Amino acid sequence: MNVQIQTVRFDADAKLIDHVNKRIQKLSTFYDKIVQVEIFLKLDQLAHQVKDKIAEIRVNVPRHSFFVKHESKSFEESFDLAFDSLVTQIKRKKEKNLH
């Protein structure tokens, strides 16, 4: 599983990168055919609102890709919400393929 983490308009600290990596490693327990994971952590400086920390996750598997995006007031919260949505999508896809 190839994991790429990109930050846009800011530099992530080690704590945030560790948090993201720990969660992403759990993806293989839900789906074992993951080829690539791309994570984009963006600071939306145009908005100047409370919800200006954006997390996007794209997961590529054979013949399909999943994409989720969440905004909140912290990168950890945005990433966790996006990750939970992603896990739900993966589980649904897996159930559909099994039936």
N, C-alpha and C positions, 0 to 999 in steps of 0.2 A: 504494500500500500504506500503510494507516494503522496506525501503531505506537503503542501506549500502554504505558508502563512504570509500574507502581504498586509502591510499597514499603509494606509493612505492618509496623508496630512498630519501624521504624528509618528513618534517612535515609541513602540511598545516596550514596557519594562519586562524583566525576566519573569516576574510573578504572573503576569497576564499570559505570556507565551507558555509557561508551564501549565497553567490552568487549561488553556486551549489544547495543548498536547495530551494531557491526561484524559480529557473527555474524548478526544478524537480516537485514542487508542481503544476505547470501549466500543467503537463502531463495529469492529470485526466480530464482536460477540453477537451482533444482530444480523450481520450479513458478511459472509466470508469471501465474496467475489469482488470486493471493492478494489478498483484499479488506482484511482487518484482522488485526492481530496484537496480542494482549494478553499482557503479561508481568506476573506477580505474583511479587515477591521478598518472602518472608515470614520473619520471625524467630520461631521457635516457642519462646516463653519459658516455656511450660508444661512442656515436656519436660526442660529442663536436661540434655540429653544432648549427646554429641559431634555427632550428626547433627541439628542444629536449624536449619539454614539451608535453606529450601525455595524451589525455583524451579518455577513453573507457567507453561506457555506454551499459549495457545489461538490457533489459526490458523483464520480463517474464509475459506473459498473458496466459490464458488457451489455450493449444494446439499450442502455438507458442512462439517464442522469437525473439526479435529484437536485433541487435548488430551494434554499430557504433564505429569508432575509428578515431581520428584526431590528427595531430601534428601541432604545431605552436610555436611561440616564447614566448607565455604566456599561463598559464593554463586557464585563463578566455576565451581567444580567442579559444583555443583548445576545451574547454568544450562547448562554444556557437556554434561553427561549428558542433560539434558532435550532440548537442541537436537539431539544426535545421535539420540535416539529419535524425535524429530519428523521429522528428515530421512528416517529409515528408513520411517516411516509414510507420508510423502508419496511416496517412491519406489515403495512397494508399491501405493498407490492409483493412481498414474500408470500403472504396468505393467498393473494390472488393467483400467484403462480403455482401454488400447491394444489389449488382446487380446480 
